[in-house]
Amino acid sequence: MIEQLDGLPAGALGFRFGGAVSREEYNDVFLPPTKAALDEGRRIRLLLLIEDDFGWFQPGAFWEDLKFGLGSAVGHHASWEKMALVSDADWVRHAMGLFGWMVPGEARVFPVSAFDESTIWLAK
């Protein structure tokens, strides 16, 4: 499940990921606003709220994410300004420790209790 988050600082995009994510959800919820921001030349400030029950991507969604990451996202590498990962799941912190150097722009992990702090950080 992917849900777009409201109430974020101006220009920031936010999404809640939980359970299993389907290809349709990825294409219908995540991609349109993200691609639109890139196409408009906006700087990307992204908040991802990752629920404890997030079961990763179903194969079709994983493929779409891979295509986006290696296509549009890489093509607009300089557009990625900040990404806040908000989660209490240990694997999120571990993954950022291992792969954070690959993330374009600045990335930071926040616990769920610091959600408000993560939005303030995105706004700066």
Rosetta silent file (secondary structure, phi, psi, omega in degrees, C-alpha in Angstrom):
SEQUENCE: MIEQLDGLPAGALGFRFGGAVSREEYNDVFLPPTKAALDEGRRIRLLLLIEDDFGWFQPGAFWEDLKFGLGSAVGHHASWEKMALVSDADWVRHAMGLFGWMVPGEARVFPVSAFDESTIWLAK
SCORE:     score description
SCORE:     0.000 S_00000001
   1 L     0.000  132.891  172.506    0.000    0.000    0.000 S_00000001
   2 E  -124.172  133.375  173.768    1.192    3.462   -0.877 S_00000001
   3 E  -128.432  137.842  174.509   -0.587    6.605    0.257 S_00000001
   4 E   -78.709  138.215 -178.892    0.411   10.152   -0.568 S_00000001
   5 L   -93.246  140.392  175.956    0.873   12.287    2.549 S_00000001
   6 L  -104.837  169.808  173.781   -0.683   15.721    2.919 S_00000001
   7 L    77.505   21.108  178.619    0.324   18.618    5.146 S_00000001
   8 L   -91.211  165.487  178.031    4.019   18.648    4.253 S_00000001
   9 L   -57.053  153.031 -179.763    6.101   21.781    3.698 S_00000001
  10 L   -52.226  132.142  177.825    5.568   23.542    0.370 S_00000001
  11 L    85.613   -9.804 -179.640    7.270   21.675   -2.447 S_00000001
  12 E   -88.978  145.207  173.941    7.846   18.470   -0.464 S_00000001
  13 E  -108.757  143.032  178.723    6.460   15.117   -1.552 S_00000001
  14 E  -143.801  144.055 -178.032    5.548   12.453    0.970 S_00000001
  15 E  -142.125  142.849  173.605    4.377    8.861    0.836 S_00000001
  16 E  -103.649  126.870  177.304    3.444    6.188    3.358 S_00000001
  17 E  -112.100  126.594  177.496    4.540    2.654    2.451 S_00000001
  18 L  -150.625  157.281  179.775    2.960   -0.292    4.255 S_00000001
  19 L    59.505 -145.652  178.156    2.124   -3.910    3.589 S_00000001
  20 L   -95.114  139.744 -179.788    2.771   -5.111    0.059 S_00000001
  21 E  -105.927  123.708 -179.514    3.162   -2.550   -2.722 S_00000001
  22 L   -91.253  163.629  176.044    1.691   -3.451   -6.089 S_00000001
  23 H   -58.975  -42.727 -179.087    2.783   -2.275   -9.513 S_00000001
  24 H   -61.674  -44.856  178.704   -0.529   -0.405   -9.895 S_00000001
  25 H   -62.253  -43.623 -179.953   -0.051    1.501   -6.628 S_00000001
  26 H   -60.557  -46.918 -178.560    3.492    2.409   -7.568 S_00000001
  27 H   -71.452  -32.301 -175.005    2.398    3.619  -11.025 S_00000001
  28 H   -92.519  -28.796 -174.527   -0.779    5.366   -9.830 S_00000001
  29 H  -107.077  -50.112 -174.566    0.297    6.894   -6.497 S_00000001
  30 H   -81.066  -49.942 -172.626    4.066    7.333   -6.363 S_00000001
  31 H   -64.827  -45.372 -174.961    5.174    7.957   -9.935 S_00000001
  32 H   -56.370  -51.707 -179.263    2.801   10.702  -11.155 S_00000001
  33 H   -70.432  -30.402 -179.425    3.650   13.404   -8.589 S_00000001
  34 H   -71.064  -46.691  177.431    7.313   12.430   -8.491 S_00000001
  35 H   -63.998  -39.311  179.414    7.725   12.473  -12.274 S_00000001
  36 H   -60.622  -43.543  179.042    5.728   15.715  -12.507 S_00000001
  37 H   -62.088  -42.489  178.208    8.079   17.403  -10.031 S_00000001
  38 H   -64.958  -45.139 -179.237   11.108   16.228  -12.017 S_00000001
  39 H   -63.152  -30.785  178.777    9.562   17.273  -15.345 S_00000001
  40 L   -82.174   -3.536  179.092    8.804   20.728  -13.904 S_00000001
  41 L    77.592   17.768  179.671   12.444   21.081  -12.851 S_00000001
  42 L   -75.832  152.732  171.729   11.614   21.230   -9.150 S_00000001
  43 L   -76.261  134.135 -175.678   14.118   20.255   -6.483 S_00000001
  44 E   -92.206  119.553  171.469   12.954   16.982   -4.930 S_00000001
  45 E  -120.832  111.447 -167.798   12.436   16.909   -1.195 S_00000001
  46 E  -120.209  133.316  173.755   10.929   13.535   -0.406 S_00000001
  47 E  -115.036  125.601  175.885    9.565   12.033    2.806 S_00000001
  48 E  -117.011  114.063  175.873    9.004    8.276    2.935 S_00000001
  49 E   -94.016  111.100 -175.179    7.114    6.991    5.961 S_00000001
  50 E  -105.618  111.645 -178.890    7.861    3.270    6.089 S_00000001
  51 L   -71.009  156.267  178.989    5.476    1.299    8.275 S_00000001
  52 L   -60.665  -28.407 -177.234    6.665   -1.691   10.315 S_00000001
  53 L   -90.846    8.679 -179.921    4.500   -4.007    8.201 S_00000001
  54 L   -59.287  120.862 -176.519    6.010   -2.844    4.897 S_00000001
  55 L  -101.256   17.367  179.995    6.511   -6.063    2.966 S_00000001
  56 L    76.022 -167.500 -175.784    8.570   -4.504    0.181 S_00000001
  57 E   -93.325  140.688  167.436    7.529   -4.396   -3.448 S_00000001
  58 L   -67.560  159.130 -174.192    5.675   -7.070   -5.331 S_00000001
  59 H   -50.528  -42.906 -179.924    7.713   -8.098   -8.412 S_00000001
  60 H   -64.517  -39.214  178.900    5.913   -5.701  -10.790 S_00000001
  61 H   -69.291  -38.949  177.338    6.359   -2.772   -8.420 S_00000001
  62 H   -60.111  -43.012  179.189   10.019   -3.644   -7.921 S_00000001
  63 H   -62.411  -43.799  179.328   10.519   -3.597  -11.702 S_00000001
  64 H   -63.524  -40.075  178.677    8.810   -0.185  -12.010 S_00000001
  65 H   -65.177  -41.659  178.059   10.974    1.199   -9.194 S_00000001
  66 H   -63.038  -44.690  178.425   14.100   -0.145  -10.855 S_00000001
  67 H   -62.106  -43.127  179.406   13.120    1.391  -14.206 S_00000001
  68 H   -65.371  -46.432 -177.972   12.365    4.737  -12.563 S_00000001
  69 H   -61.793  -39.564 -178.532   15.559    4.704  -10.498 S_00000001
  70 H   -89.090   -8.322 -179.629   17.779    3.890  -13.452 S_00000001
  71 H  -107.849  -97.007 -175.052   15.843    6.117  -15.865 S_00000001
  72 H   -58.702  -42.573 -176.566   14.149    9.342  -14.816 S_00000001
  73 H   -64.184  -45.864  179.373   15.698    9.505  -11.349 S_00000001
  74 H   -68.159  -37.965  179.173   19.269    9.109  -12.600 S_00000001
  75 H   -62.846  -22.661  178.843   18.577   11.445  -15.512 S_00000001
  76 L  -117.764   38.488 -174.204   17.618   14.130  -12.993 S_00000001
  77 H   -51.151  -43.211 -177.261   20.303   13.273  -10.421 S_00000001
  78 H   -70.390  -13.925 -178.963   20.958   16.895   -9.494 S_00000001
  79 H   -77.575  -20.345 -176.550   17.248   17.474   -8.781 S_00000001
  80 E   -80.403  107.301 -175.445   17.237   15.233   -5.697 S_00000001
  81 E   -92.892  -54.782 -176.511   17.833   17.576   -2.770 S_00000001
  82 E  -144.777  147.296  172.504   16.696   15.747    0.387 S_00000001
  83 E  -137.741  124.078  175.930   15.081   12.494    1.415 S_00000001
  84 E  -104.883  120.592  173.738   13.747   11.812    4.886 S_00000001
  85 E   -99.813  118.533 -177.413   13.114    8.160    5.710 S_00000001
  86 E  -111.878  113.755 -176.836   10.769    7.967    8.685 S_00000001
  87 L  -168.243  152.094  172.213   10.552    4.535   10.264 S_00000001
  88 L  -100.737    0.265 -179.770   11.088    2.521   13.420 S_00000001
  89 L   -73.964  125.840 -178.856   12.106   -0.548   11.402 S_00000001
  90 H   -58.029  -36.216 -175.562   15.732   -1.472   12.133 S_00000001
  91 H   -63.801  -25.539  179.662   16.335   -2.592    8.561 S_00000001
  92 H   -67.134  -46.452  178.321   15.738    0.982    7.300 S_00000001
  93 H   -63.582  -42.530  179.723   18.611    2.361    9.387 S_00000001
  94 H   -63.485  -42.679 -179.942   20.838   -0.562    8.428 S_00000001
  95 H   -62.762  -41.339  178.887   20.012   -0.157    4.724 S_00000001
  96 H   -67.325  -34.516  176.415   20.853    3.552    4.834 S_00000001
  97 H   -62.944  -36.825 -178.670   24.111    2.735    6.600 S_00000001
  98 H   -84.403  -41.602 -169.898   25.037    0.372    3.778 S_00000001
  99 H  -115.329    2.122 -176.945   23.520    2.071    0.744 S_00000001
 100 H   -57.683  -29.701 -179.992   23.053    5.701    1.774 S_00000001
 101 H   -64.837  -19.601 -179.156   26.057    6.758   -0.312 S_00000001
 102 H   -85.483  -14.542 -176.425   24.061    5.767   -3.409 S_00000001
 103 L   -78.562  125.282  178.075   21.161    8.102   -2.621 S_00000001
 104 L   -69.488  147.841 -179.211   21.364   11.377   -4.539 S_00000001
 105 L    76.895 -161.327 -179.170   21.196   14.486   -2.408 S_00000001
 106 E   -98.435  134.581  179.317   21.086   14.427    1.365 S_00000001
 107 E  -129.207  144.354 -179.380   19.320   11.565    3.141 S_00000001
 108 E  -146.865  143.571  177.712   18.467   11.120    6.788 S_00000001
 109 E  -102.518  134.089  178.196   16.589    8.508    8.839 S_00000001
 110 E  -124.715  143.625  170.638   14.137    9.630   11.532 S_00000001
 111 L   -71.572  159.178 -179.086   12.158    7.547   14.020 S_00000001
 112 H   -57.739  -34.469  179.502    8.384    7.805   13.709 S_00000001
 113 H   -63.862  -16.195  179.796    8.313    9.825   16.936 S_00000001
 114 H  -106.745   27.967 -179.662   10.339   12.517   15.109 S_00000001
 115 H   -55.191  -47.713 -179.361    7.950   12.853   12.162 S_00000001
 116 H   -60.873  -39.225  177.706    7.471   16.583   12.801 S_00000001
 117 H   -63.071  -37.121  179.609   11.251   17.051   12.999 S_00000001
 118 H   -64.895  -37.346  178.806   11.632   15.295    9.642 S_00000001
 119 H   -70.777  -35.197  176.242    9.241   17.738    7.989 S_00000001
 120 H   -64.662  -42.612  178.746   11.090   20.708    9.495 S_00000001
 121 H   -61.877  -40.592  178.108   14.369   19.274    8.163 S_00000001
 122 H   -63.009  -34.302 -176.285   12.843   18.936    4.679 S_00000001
 123 H   -74.525  -20.054 -177.038   11.711   22.555    4.755 S_00000001
 124 L   -74.915    0.000    0.000   15.182   23.958    5.480 S_00000001
